[in-house]
């Protein structure tokens, strides 16, 4: 089967590809790559409409117990200035975001066990009392009992990326955990009824196109509702400081391939993609993405939440930044969603 027929059969005829076939698609370049993007955009329009979902993200703590070899927040980095937002600060920031028009809030942190099960539940309940908004938690690995408590408190979604589908590579990059443990967390979240998100990085050392194909297949096997796919960006205070950054075009091909295979998940324009080059964000909207996130925590905290190096400038108010983002989305020919953007309810 030639590559364009393969792309079409996956996108429109529910053809179930093999790993070999996904690898072929991931490897396309030139006109075939742009064809892949155009088909992914059509699938996105069919399943998710022309609306872009805008999420507010509150990065409320940069403390982390983990030893991830690519992340600037790793526990061995003694040069990072650590912070924790109080529950009151988190809820107040959430209120400001809701007043600015956000319908979904992502509460993200390092794996910081300072925030106990009860603290997280109380934060979720207090934010839920503000308005009918969706809450996504992105706080790392917790026990199934904790996940259950978060769901009962009102959390709607949980994001925990698998990072790479290659078990040996995953274990080498995460000395504190295991690939099996990460996948079990995703299965637990699905069983509890969370809208469940995963994702992976493009450009990790020793990653191959075949591994990327396995990443995409794993997203399908898990049955994710959202997936963050972004390029690896090296940080000078990590073990991978001398490694090259991931490739933007390969990232876009992974997003597009995920769209044609999975059809309807939420696929964000990741922040890391824009860090490589600002224009990549608009390109992602043309290759299957339908979500974008905006940091809303106070600027002093944004500067300290440095998973990878980035230029953090003083910015206007949460409302002004929201309006600026809406203008950007409209300039890409897309509409602004006014809904919470729950999975399965977009059309």
Secondary structure as UniProt FT lines:
FT   HELIX           3..12
FT   HELIX           19..26
FT   HELIX           30..48
FT   STRAND          51..61
FT   TURN            69..70
FT   TURN            72..73
FT   TURN            75..76
FT   TURN            78..79
FT   HELIX           87..99
FT   TURN            100..101
FT   STRAND          104..109
FT   TURN            113..114
FT   HELIX           117..128
FT   TURN            129..130
FT   STRAND          134..138
FT   HELIX           144..153
FT   STRAND          157..159
FT   HELIX           167..173
FT   TURN            175..176
FT   HELIX           179..191
FT   TURN            192..193
FT   STRAND          195..202
FT   TURN            205..206
FT   HELIX           209..222
FT   STRAND          226..231
FT   TURN            236..237
FT   TURN            239..242
FT   HELIX           248..262
FT   STRAND          266..269
FT   HELIX           271..276
FT   TURN            278..279
FT   HELIX           280..285
FT   TURN            286..288
FT   STRAND          291..295
FT   HELIX           299..302
FT   TURN            303..304
FT   HELIX           318..331
FT   TURN            332..333
FT   STRAND          335..336
FT   TURN            343..344
//
